[in-house]
């Protein structure tokens, strides 16, 4: 007769966590005064970043119509058969908006990363 079949063995990967990692936001979750200070500082930094980006946008793009109003001779300049104003507002503004948006997103994420590191360092010290 034939040999009995060997017992089956289940092959699995390394053990998985049985619980989700604990959030490191104790002071914020518990709504302590210290947590409010941390959160306000993050919100203040994010608001300051947004105001700075909007100020740069207003000065650069917002000043173009004013420039063309104050210097009417610029309307006579043309490149490639198009007026200079159309080229500036139609072609150069969009890459500039993209760069400003990219700068904003990267700095905002950097602020959030710094905030998370601050909370982690403070919780590790406890």
Order of alpha helices (4+ residues) and beta strands (2+ residues): alpha-alpha-alpha-beta-beta-alpha-alpha
